[in-house]
Amino acid sequence: MIEVKDVHFTYPNGVEALKGVSLTINNGEFAAIMGENGAGKTTLVKHFNGLLKPTKGSVLVDGVDTRKVSVATLARKVGFVFQNPDTQLFSETVEEEIAFALKNFGFKENIIKRRVTWALNLLGLVQYRKTSPFMLSGGERKRVALASVLAWNPKMLILDEPTIGQDYQQKEKLRQFIMQMKAQRRTIIIVTHDVEFVAECNPRVLLMRGGRMVTDGEARKVLTNPEILTQASVVPPQIAQIFIKLSDLGLPKNVIDVYEAREILLSVLEEQAK
């Protein structure tokens, strides 16, 4: 789905944000890009829908060089939800906001109504259908921005810090939806500092630092390696921290999921009770 080949990017002010990044993301893959502020995460994903073009190197999306097509053309395949929802909201009501892209893409009116209703229900926004997005809280505006992208069902979805401002219930709904999209062979990429959310999702993890890729691997392996995480200024999930210490007692240390942790501890208690 995405091929990034030795990409360098320098902003007009001279800041070199990407320094030779190469990676491949396959169709239907779920990946989380992590790292400290200024690592180049958002700069990188903005290359995936053509908002930014490489200073050097190339980016191919579904086989198409992003330098040769417009952002509008890529937008049909690549949905992008920004970290700050206010940068992409502008309609008078939530309903109109969600319907806007659908109308631009030429969907029929009955399909638009159905997709808008579906998105409102999915993200718990039904009661705000006729409300201005700018009257909502930051977390609610984030959900409106997400709904406006999900409504047209893009082949690839990029979410920049999707869990900011969301409570546990909304995070869990988001996680379940991501899993559904993955099962449908949709490509999902999230940029996030939320290591606990990543641990619950267990995606492929790409760690960045200083415009370069530090490591790339399964969440279970990356998030239980303190040495690698330190390089990218990422703190291990709480469950991982506990099991890294418990590994001295013979328990596995590559545990990041709370449900797996529960099963392991229950098994230990059952063995001790025998």
C-alpha positions as CSV (number, residue, x, y, z in Angstrom):
1,M,0.0,0.0,0.0
2,I,2.8,2.4,0.9
3,E,6.5,2.4,-0.2
4,V,8.8,5.0,1.3
5,K,12.2,5.0,-0.3
6,D,15.0,7.0,1.3
7,V,12.8,10.0,2.0
8,H,14.3,13.3,3.2
9,F,12.2,16.3,3.9
10,T,13.4,19.8,4.8
11,Y,10.9,22.6,5.8
12,P,11.2,26.1,4.2
13,N,12.7,27.3,7.5
14,G,15.6,24.9,7.1
15,V,14.6,22.2,9.6
16,E,15.4,18.8,8.3
17,A,12.5,16.7,9.6
18,L,13.1,13.4,7.8
19,K,16.6,12.0,7.2
20,G,16.5,9.0,4.9
21,V,13.4,7.1,6.0
22,S,12.5,3.9,4.2
23,L,9.6,1.5,4.9
24,T,6.9,-0.5,3.4
25,I,3.4,-0.8,4.7
26,N,1.3,-3.6,3.2
27,N,-2.4,-3.6,2.3
28,G,-4.5,-4.4,5.3
29,E,-1.7,-3.7,7.8
30,F,-2.2,-1.9,11.1
31,A,0.8,0.2,12.1
32,A,1.5,2.6,15.0
33,I,4.2,5.3,14.5
34,M,5.7,6.4,17.9
35,G,8.4,8.6,19.2
36,E,9.0,11.9,21.1
37,N,7.8,15.3,19.9
38,G,9.8,16.4,16.9
39,A,10.7,12.9,15.9
40,G,9.2,13.4,12.4
41,K,6.1,11.2,12.9
42,T,3.4,13.7,11.6
43,T,5.8,14.9,8.8
44,L,6.1,11.3,7.6
45,V,2.4,10.5,7.5
46,K,1.7,13.8,5.7
47,H,3.7,12.3,2.8
48,F,1.2,9.5,2.6
49,N,-1.6,11.6,1.2
50,G,0.6,14.1,-0.6
51,L,0.2,17.0,1.8
52,L,4.0,17.1,1.8
53,K,6.3,16.0,-1.0
54,P,9.8,14.6,-0.4
55,T,12.8,16.9,-0.7
56,K,14.6,13.7,-1.8
57,G,13.5,10.1,-2.3
58,S,10.0,8.9,-3.2
59,V,6.7,7.9,-1.7
60,L,4.3,5.5,-3.6
61,V,0.7,5.0,-2.4
62,D,-1.0,2.1,-4.0
63,G,1.7,2.2,-6.7
64,V,1.2,5.9,-7.4
65,D,4.1,8.4,-6.9
66,T,2.6,11.1,-4.7
67,R,4.6,13.8,-6.5
68,K,2.6,13.1,-9.7
69,V,-0.9,13.3,-8.4
70,S,-2.9,15.9,-6.4
71,V,-3.9,15.7,-2.8
72,A,-7.5,15.6,-3.9
73,T,-6.9,12.5,-5.9
74,L,-5.1,10.7,-3.1
75,A,-7.8,11.8,-0.6
76,R,-10.3,9.3,-2.1
77,K,-8.0,6.5,-1.0
78,V,-6.3,8.0,2.0
79,G,-8.4,9.4,4.9
80,F,-6.5,11.6,7.3
81,V,-7.7,12.7,10.7
82,F,-5.5,15.5,12.1
83,Q,-4.3,15.8,15.7
84,N,-6.1,19.2,15.9
85,P,-9.7,18.7,14.6
86,D,-10.1,22.5,14.2
87,T,-7.8,22.4,11.2
88,Q,-10.4,20.4,9.2
89,L,-13.8,21.4,10.6
90,F,-15.7,24.2,8.9
91,S,-19.4,23.3,8.4
92,E,-22.3,24.8,10.3
93,T,-23.5,21.5,11.7
94,V,-22.1,18.1,12.6
95,E,-24.4,16.5,10.0
96,E,-23.2,18.8,7.2
97,E,-19.5,18.2,8.2
98,I,-19.8,14.5,7.9
99,A,-21.7,14.8,4.6
100,F,-19.3,17.2,3.0
101,A,-16.8,14.8,1.6
102,L,-19.5,12.3,0.5
103,K,-21.1,15.0,-1.6
104,N,-17.7,16.0,-3.1
105,F,-17.0,12.4,-4.0
106,G,-20.4,12.2,-5.8
107,F,-22.2,9.8,-3.5
108,K,-26.0,9.5,-4.1
109,E,-28.2,11.3,-1.6
110,N,-29.7,8.1,-0.1
111,I,-26.2,6.7,0.5
112,I,-25.0,10.0,2.0
113,K,-27.9,9.9,4.5
114,R,-27.2,6.3,5.4
115,R,-23.4,6.9,5.8
116,V,-23.9,10.0,7.9
117,T,-26.3,8.2,10.3
118,W,-23.9,5.2,10.5
119,A,-21.0,7.5,11.4
120,L,-23.1,9.5,14.0
121,N,-24.1,6.2,15.7
122,L,-20.6,4.7,15.6
123,L,-19.0,7.7,17.4
124,G,-21.8,8.6,19.7
125,L,-22.7,11.9,18.0
126,V,-26.4,11.4,17.2
127,Q,-27.5,14.0,19.8
128,Y,-25.2,16.6,18.1
129,R,-26.5,16.1,14.6
130,K,-27.7,19.7,14.2
131,T,-25.1,21.2,16.5
132,S,-22.2,23.3,15.3
133,P,-19.0,21.4,15.7
134,F,-17.4,24.4,17.3
135,M,-19.9,24.2,20.2
136,L,-18.5,20.8,21.2
137,S,-15.7,19.8,23.5
138,G,-12.2,19.1,22.1
139,G,-12.8,15.3,22.4
140,E,-16.2,15.5,20.7
141,R,-14.7,17.6,17.8
142,K,-12.1,15.0,17.4
143,R,-14.9,12.4,17.0
144,V,-16.6,14.6,14.4
145,A,-13.4,14.9,12.4
146,L,-13.0,11.1,12.6
147,A,-16.6,10.5,11.5
148,S,-16.3,12.8,8.5
149,V,-13.4,10.7,7.2
150,L,-14.9,7.2,8.1
151,A,-18.1,8.1,6.4
152,W,-16.6,7.7,2.9
153,N,-14.8,4.4,3.9
154,P,-11.3,5.1,2.6
155,K,-8.9,2.3,1.7
156,M,-6.3,3.7,4.1
157,L,-6.9,5.6,7.3
158,I,-4.3,7.8,9.0
159,L,-5.1,8.9,12.6
160,D,-2.9,11.5,14.2
161,E,-3.1,11.2,18.0
162,P,-6.7,9.7,17.9
163,T,-7.1,9.1,21.6
164,I,-6.4,12.6,22.9
165,G,-9.4,13.9,24.7
166,Q,-11.2,10.5,24.6
167,D,-12.4,8.6,27.6
168,Y,-11.9,4.9,28.1
169,Q,-15.2,4.0,26.5
170,Q,-14.5,6.0,23.4
171,K,-11.0,4.6,23.2
172,E,-12.4,1.1,23.4
173,K,-14.9,1.8,20.6
174,L,-12.1,3.2,18.5
175,R,-10.0,0.1,19.1
176,Q,-12.9,-2.2,18.2
177,F,-13.5,-0.2,15.0
178,I,-9.8,-0.4,14.0
179,M,-9.9,-4.2,14.5
180,Q,-13.0,-4.3,12.3
181,M,-11.3,-2.3,9.6
182,K,-8.2,-4.5,9.8
183,A,-10.4,-7.6,9.4
184,Q,-11.8,-5.9,6.2
185,R,-8.2,-5.5,4.9
186,R,-8.2,-1.8,5.4
187,T,-4.8,-0.2,6.0
188,I,-4.6,1.8,9.3
189,I,-1.8,4.0,10.5
190,I,-1.9,5.8,13.8
191,V,0.6,8.4,15.1
192,T,0.4,8.3,18.9
193,H,2.1,8.8,22.3
194,D,-0.6,6.6,23.9
195,V,1.5,3.5,24.6
196,E,-1.3,1.8,26.6
197,F,-3.7,2.1,23.6
198,V,-1.0,0.6,21.3
199,A,-0.4,-2.2,23.8
200,E,-4.1,-3.1,23.7
201,C,-4.2,-3.1,19.9
202,N,-0.8,-4.9,19.4
203,P,-0.1,-3.5,15.9
204,R,3.2,-3.3,14.1
205,V,5.2,-0.5,15.8
206,L,7.6,1.9,14.1
207,L,9.7,4.0,16.5
208,M,11.2,7.3,15.3
209,R,13.8,9.7,16.6
210,G,15.3,12.7,15.1
211,G,13.8,12.1,11.7
212,R,15.0,8.6,11.4
213,M,13.5,5.1,12.0
214,V,14.9,3.6,15.3
215,T,13.2,0.2,15.0
216,D,10.3,-1.6,13.3
217,G,8.5,-4.7,14.7
218,E,5.7,-6.3,16.5
219,A,4.3,-4.3,19.4
220,R,4.9,-7.2,21.8
221,K,8.6,-7.3,21.0
222,V,9.2,-3.5,20.7
223,L,7.2,-2.4,23.8
224,T,9.0,-4.9,26.1
225,N,12.5,-3.8,25.0
226,P,13.5,-1.0,27.4
227,E,16.8,-0.3,25.6
228,I,15.1,0.4,22.3
229,L,12.2,2.4,23.9
230,T,14.7,4.6,25.7
231,Q,16.3,5.5,22.3
232,A,12.9,6.9,21.2
233,S,11.9,8.3,24.6
234,V,8.9,6.0,24.9
235,V,7.9,4.5,28.3
236,P,6.9,0.8,28.3
237,P,3.2,0.0,29.0
238,Q,2.4,-0.5,32.7
239,I,1.7,-4.3,32.1
240,A,5.0,-4.6,30.4
241,Q,6.8,-2.9,33.2
242,I,5.3,-5.3,35.7
243,F,6.1,-8.5,33.7
244,I,9.6,-7.4,32.9
245,K,10.2,-7.4,36.7
246,L,8.2,-10.6,37.1
247,S,10.4,-12.4,34.5
248,D,13.0,-12.9,37.3
249,L,10.4,-15.3,38.8
250,G,10.1,-17.3,35.6
251,L,7.1,-15.5,34.1
252,P,7.3,-14.3,30.4
253,K,8.4,-10.7,30.0
254,N,6.9,-9.9,26.6
255,V,3.4,-9.4,27.9
256,I,1.7,-6.1,27.0
257,D,-2.0,-7.0,27.0
258,V,-4.0,-6.8,30.2
259,Y,-6.2,-9.8,29.3
260,E,-3.2,-12.0,28.6
261,A,-1.6,-10.9,31.9
262,R,-4.8,-11.9,33.7
263,E,-4.8,-15.4,32.2
264,I,-1.1,-15.9,33.1
265,L,-1.6,-14.8,36.7
266,L,-4.7,-16.9,37.1
267,S,-2.8,-19.9,35.8
268,V,0.0,-19.3,38.3
269,L,-2.5,-19.1,41.1
270,E,-4.2,-22.3,40.0
271,E,-0.9,-24.1,40.0
272,Q,-0.1,-22.9,43.4
273,A,-3.5,-24.0,44.7
274,K,-2.9,-27.6,43.6
